[in-house]
Amino acid sequence: MATIEDILNKSERDASNTAPMAFGRGAYQGATLGWGDELEASILGAFKGDSNYQKELDRIHGQIDSYKRTHPKTMLTGEIAGG
């Protein structure tokens, strides 16, 4: 059963699931050689009081998966442009 937090995270992902956001996330992942999600999760996990690394990494991976499902070509183009 989904928790309220899962539902809120999903709706947050859906609201930001646009082609420009997919391109930007792809470019960020490409520029960091695929380590962008881990880097972002470690920084946010350390400085967000109500979060931790694993929680942030799961959230970011959910966003990336959503972008790859709905905007696969845009995400790939961003990764190539960023790399």
Buried (B, 14 or more C-beta within 10 A) or exposed (E): EEEEEEEEBEEEBEEBBEBEBBBBBBBBBBBBEEEBBBEBBBEBBEEEEEBEBEBBBEBBEBBBEBBBEBBEEBBBBBBEEBE
